[in-house]
Amino acid sequence: MRLRIRVKPGAREEKVSREPDGSLLVSVRARAQEGKANEAVVKAVARALHVPKSSVRIVSGLSSRTKMLEVSGSESSGLAFLVGW
């Protein structure tokens, strides 16, 4: 399954939440330097969806705050909650 997310690097706390428009916001503490925020995004999304980090990959948007993620093993109930199913 593919997810479009918006990233907030340098946040106070790490969390994955739904925005009022239905999109996902991933807040991470790591700064957007040398790919550290991207690594933190993968970890945060994997934790929120209860899947291994290896199941989450950034498909596009490596240098953008808007990213497209691909999640394999997405039968997780966490995914259904986040995307509003």
N, C-alpha and C positions, 0 to 999 in steps of 0.2 A: 504494500500500500504506500502511496505517496502522500506526504503532508507538506503543505506550505506553512512556514513559520516565520515569525519576526523575532529577531534576537535583540536583547538589551544587555550589551556587555558592560562590565563595571558596576553591576547592581549590588545592592546591599545584601541580598539573599538570593540563593538559587531556587528557582521554582519554574514550573510549567503551568500556565493558566490559559483560560479561554477569554478572549476579548469579547465585548458586547456584539461585535459584528460576526462572531463565530470563528475567527482566526485564532491561532495559537501564539502565545507570547512566551518565549523562553528567556528567562532572566538568569544570567550567570555572573559570578564574581570576576572571572578572568577578563582581562583587558583584550582588546582586539589587536594583539601583537604576536607575530610569529605563529599564528594558528592556534594559540592557546584558547581563545574563546570558542573556536570551532570544536576543539577537543572537549571542552566543558559542555557545549551544546549536546554533543553525542552522548556523553555520560548522563546528563540531566534527562534527556528524552528517554534513554534506555531505562533509567531508574523509574521514571514516571509510568512507563508502559510495561514494566516488569518483564523486559526482554534483555538478553545479553547485549553489550556494547557492539559486538560484531554484527548484530542484526540491524543496526542503524547506520546509515551512510548518507553523507551529504552529496546530492546529485548535482545541484547547481547553487551558485551564490556563495562560493567560498570567500569572496572578499566583499560581500554585501550583507546588510542586516536582514534582508529578506532571503530566505533559503528554501530549497526544495529538498526534503528528506525522503529516503526510501527506507521503509521498515519491513523486514521480513519476519515471519513468525508473528504476524499482527493479529492473531486470534485472541490477543490479550483483552481482558475486560477493561484494563486501563485505557486502551486505545478507544474503545467505545465511549467511555466517559469523556475523554478529552475532545473527541470530534462530535460529540452530542448525539450519538445513536441511541 
